[in-house]
Amino acid sequence: MKICKLSLILAASVAVIFGLSGISFAFHSGGVAECTGCHQMHNAATANLTIACDDSSTCLLCHSGIGDYHIATPSSDMPAGTSPQNKTPGGDFGWLAKTYYPSVRNSVTTNYGQRHGHNIIASCYDNGFLAADLDNPTAPGGTFPTAQLSCISCHDMHGKGRWTTAGTYSKTSGAIWTSGSYGSLPTVLGSENLSTGVYRLLRAGDTVDGVTFGATPPVAVVNSTYNRSEYFSQTRTAYGSGMSDFCGTCHPDMHSTAGILRHPTGQIMAGSIQANYNSYVKTGNMTGSPTTSYLSLVPFEEGLTYSTANINTLKSHAQTDDSVLNGPGSGTVPATATIMCLSCHRAHATAWENMLKWDPSQTTIVTAGAYPTGNSGQGYSAEEASQGYYDYNVTKWSAYQRQLCNKCHAKD
């Protein structure tokens, strides 16, 4: 695999002015990267002059690997019985390569890898295992052609989206000085207003293969050490607003009740839903409190749009040491907290069908105090089953823990 060329230069004067001495910018730095990191001027493989055979394969020259900013474990690093290793909030595309044939009720079934996530097309990556969805010609609940799905369907490869010093979204106003994913804010250097990039370079105001993303991108903040085991403590991504609307660009019917009822998104977690979330500890235990109720496997949006104050609030919540576990309506987390698509799904891929965060095919996600394996656990080894839950300590669950729909609905 080619080594990613990183741009790590930060002018000393900027470091001193912003108090960032010792911190270097990563390749994207919240916006467009150095051109030759992705393009070559002569003898390129594509009309876009990318350094790999297609867009996603170009992205994966840097983002394939284990740890840090990697989102796809190569097949060479996950032999039989070994899982994808990345634990980012978005998941690991490596799960798309994991197909199993467990026996369920004396009948051999197939746990298809391609059903584990978004089937991005990366034709020259890892023997081409990332390919188009064979079951759905268009995005479920929408019209986006799956034969066109790539990393840049959702992410702006040039990262032109930015938040300005005026607190507004723009594609041109103010040079981007850093990423907006980790809670940095727009600032002023001399007479120049400097902007921050949007969360994860997500698209906004763009039309891609017939679908148009909304006018503003999702608002969220994540801790910079987000790719980590959650055995000892959880990784809290502090979602503010806009994520379900973003997903609904390609999956609009999933947000509609026309002709069929769908699980609501963008609905404030009030009344019994809020009470259940804050009280639910595990199956058979409803003794939790609003200040200790957060669960990374069932996150929520705080209902906060973009502003300096709101970004600072979200940044204070985006912790990895369990120091902030406040649930909806708990004081530090507003009562405007809402359900969103990522409450149940990850954006890239997971161990489970439909990129869910837990196994929807089993009555219990823990059986006799352990994550199910073998035929009773989708054919996974103990290591794979644990990785599917980001190593969340199984002893924190009930010995017969039921599915996590119960975090909000408490039917167990």
Backbone hydrogen bonds, N-H to C=O, Kabsch-Sander energy under -0.5 kcal/mol:
donor,donor_aa,acceptor,acceptor_aa,energy
6,L,4,C,-0.8
8,L,6,L,-0.8
15,A,11,A,-2.1
16,V,12,A,-2.2
17,I,13,S,-2.2
18,F,14,V,-2.6
19,G,15,A,-0.7
20,L,15,A,-2.6
21,S,15,A,-0.7
23,I,20,L,-2.5
31,G,28,H,-2.4
37,G,34,E,-2.0
38,C,35,C,-1.5
39,H,35,C,-2.3
40,Q,49,L,-2.5
45,A,50,T,-1.0
49,L,46,T,-1.8
51,I,38,C,-2.2
56,S,121,I,-0.6
58,T,54,D,-1.7
59,C,55,D,-2.1
60,L,56,S,-2.4
61,L,57,S,-0.6
61,L,58,T,-0.9
62,C,59,C,-1.3
63,H,59,C,-2.1
64,S,60,L,-1.3
65,G,63,H,-0.5
65,G,72,A,-2.1
70,H,67,G,-1.8
71,I,63,H,-2.7
72,A,63,H,-0.9
77,D,74,P,-1.8
78,M,75,S,-1.6
82,T,79,P,-2.4
91,G,88,T,-1.2
92,D,349,A,-1.1
93,F,71,I,-2.9
95,W,92,D,-1.8
96,L,93,F,-1.9
97,A,94,G,-1.9
98,K,95,W,-1.4
99,T,97,A,-0.9
100,Y,111,N,-1.9
104,V,102,P,-0.6
104,V,107,S,-3.1
105,R,103,S,-0.5
107,S,104,V,-1.0
109,T,102,P,-3.3
111,N,100,Y,-3.1
112,Y,110,T,-1.0
115,R,112,Y,-1.0
116,H,113,G,-2.1
117,G,114,Q,-0.6
118,H,348,H,-2.6
120,I,118,H,-1.8
121,I,149,L,-2.2
122,A,120,I,-0.7
122,A,130,L,-2.7
125,Y,122,A,-1.6
126,D,124,C,-0.5
128,G,125,Y,-1.4
129,F,125,Y,-0.8
129,F,126,D,-1.0
130,L,122,A,-0.5
130,L,125,Y,-0.5
131,A,129,F,-1.0
139,A,144,F,-2.3
142,G,139,A,-2.4
144,F,250,C,-0.5
146,T,137,P,-1.9
147,A,137,P,-0.6
148,Q,145,P,-2.0
149,L,146,T,-1.3
153,S,150,S,-1.8
154,C,150,S,-0.5
154,C,151,C,-1.2
155,H,151,C,-2.1
156,D,201,L,-3.5
157,M,155,H,-0.9
159,G,156,D,-1.3
162,R,170,S,-2.3
163,W,196,T,-2.8
164,T,168,T,-2.6
167,G,164,T,-2.0
170,S,162,R,-2.4
174,G,172,T,-0.8
177,W,175,A,-0.6
177,W,195,S,-2.8
178,T,195,S,-0.6
183,G,180,G,-0.7
187,T,194,L,-1.8
189,L,192,E,-2.6
190,G,188,V,-0.5
192,E,189,L,-2.3
194,L,187,T,-3.4
194,L,192,E,-0.5
195,S,175,A,-2.6
196,T,163,W,-1.9
197,G,178,T,-2.3
198,V,161,G,-0.9
199,Y,218,P,-0.6
201,L,198,V,-1.7
202,L,199,Y,-2.0
203,R,154,C,-2.3
205,G,214,G,-2.3
208,V,206,D,-0.5
208,V,211,V,-2.9
211,V,208,V,-1.8
213,F,206,D,-2.9
213,F,211,V,-0.5
219,V,241,S,-3.0
220,A,218,P,-0.5
221,V,238,A,-1.9
222,V,181,S,-2.7
226,Y,223,N,-0.6
228,R,87,K,-0.8
228,R,226,Y,-1.3
230,E,390,Y,-2.7
236,R,234,Q,-0.7
236,R,319,Q,-2.6
237,T,235,T,-0.7
238,A,221,V,-2.6
238,A,236,R,-0.6
239,Y,237,T,-1.1
239,Y,300,F,-0.6
240,G,219,V,-3.1
241,S,219,V,-1.3
246,F,242,G,-1.8
247,C,243,M,-2.3
248,G,244,S,-2.5
249,T,246,F,-1.3
250,C,247,C,-1.1
251,H,247,C,-1.5
253,D,141,G,-3.2
254,M,251,H,-1.4
255,H,252,P,-1.8
256,S,253,D,-1.2
259,G,257,T,-0.8
266,G,339,I,-2.9
269,M,337,A,-3.0
270,A,268,I,-2.1
273,I,270,A,-1.2
274,Q,270,A,-1.0
275,A,271,G,-2.3
276,N,272,S,-3.0
277,Y,273,I,-2.5
278,N,274,Q,-2.3
279,S,275,A,-1.7
280,Y,276,N,-2.7
281,V,282,K,-0.5
281,V,285,N,-2.5
282,K,285,N,-1.5
285,N,282,K,-2.5
288,G,279,S,-2.9
292,T,289,S,-1.7
294,Y,325,L,-2.7
298,V,295,L,-1.9
301,E,338,T,-2.3
302,E,239,Y,-2.5
303,G,240,G,-1.5
304,L,240,G,-1.4
305,T,303,G,-0.5
311,I,307,S,-2.6
312,N,308,T,-2.2
313,T,309,A,-2.0
314,L,310,N,-2.7
315,K,311,I,-2.7
316,S,312,N,-1.8
317,H,313,T,-1.0
317,H,314,L,-0.6
318,A,314,L,-1.4
319,Q,317,H,-2.2
322,D,234,Q,-0.5
325,L,291,T,-0.6
327,G,290,P,-3.7
329,G,334,P,-1.5
330,S,327,G,-1.2
330,S,333,V,-0.7
331,G,333,V,-1.1
332,T,330,S,-0.7
337,A,334,P,-1.2
338,T,301,E,-2.5
339,I,267,Q,-1.8
343,S,340,M,-1.7
344,C,341,C,-1.4
345,H,341,C,-1.9
346,R,355,M,-2.3
348,H,90,G,-3.2
349,A,90,G,-0.9
350,T,116,H,-2.4
352,W,356,L,-0.6
354,N,115,R,-2.7
355,M,115,R,-0.6
355,M,352,W,-1.1
356,L,353,E,-1.5
357,K,344,C,-2.0
362,Q,359,D,-0.6
365,I,401,Q,-2.3
366,V,401,Q,-1.4
367,T,370,A,-2.9
369,G,399,A,-2.3
370,A,367,T,-1.2
374,G,380,Y,-2.7
376,S,373,T,-1.1
377,G,374,G,-1.6
378,Q,375,N,-0.5
379,G,374,G,-2.9
380,Y,377,G,-1.9
385,A,381,S,-2.5
386,S,382,A,-2.1
387,Q,383,E,-2.3
388,G,384,E,-1.9
389,Y,385,A,-0.6
389,Y,386,S,-1.3
390,Y,387,Q,-2.0
391,D,386,S,-2.9
392,Y,389,Y,-1.9
393,N,230,E,-0.6
396,K,393,N,-2.3
397,W,394,V,-1.4
401,Q,398,S,-1.2
403,Q,363,T,-0.8
406,N,403,Q,-1.4
407,K,404,L,-1.4
408,C,405,C,-1.3
409,H,405,C,-1.9
410,A,406,N,-1.8
